[in-house]
Amino acid sequence: MEALIKALPAVLRASGNAPEVAEAAAIAAWKHCAGEGLKERAIAFELSDRRLRVAVADLIWQKQMNAMRGQMLYRINTLLGQPVVGEIEFIIDPEKLCR
């Protein structure tokens, strides 16, 4: 898994930053940056217009994740090697967490 994560910047460049590849890379980067502690509580599901959408269970989680937004944005873009994600939006959608 670590080798795949390290390859993300090269994959993005090779694809010419194709939207589908950027979305998959951003979601993979989110999972890696979120780690075990958040993997079932905050699930990235879409990248559109540089906005990464992340599902959370409720208002409490939304507030907690909003407090971490800047740090997560920095970590994701550092991992991707370029500013793929311009914004993170935390959406209350408990159904997405059950999949």
C-alpha positions, 0 to 999 in steps of 0.5 A: 500500500505504501508503494502505491501511495508514493506513486500517486504524484507520478500517476497524476502527472502521467495521466495529465491530471485526468479528472477520474485519476485525480478523483481516485488519487484524492480519495486514496490520499484521504484514506491514507491521511485519515488513517485507521482512526477515521477510516470508518467515520469520515469517508471521501466519496467525490472530487469535483471542481477541486472540492473533496466531499467527505461523508460524516455521521452527524453534526458533531463529526462535521464540526470536529472534521471542520476543525481539522480541515486545513491540516488534512488539506495540506497533508493530502496535497503534500502526498499528491505532490500538487494542489489537487484538492482546493477545498474539503467539504464535510457532508452529513450522510450516515448512509455512505458510512455503512457501505 
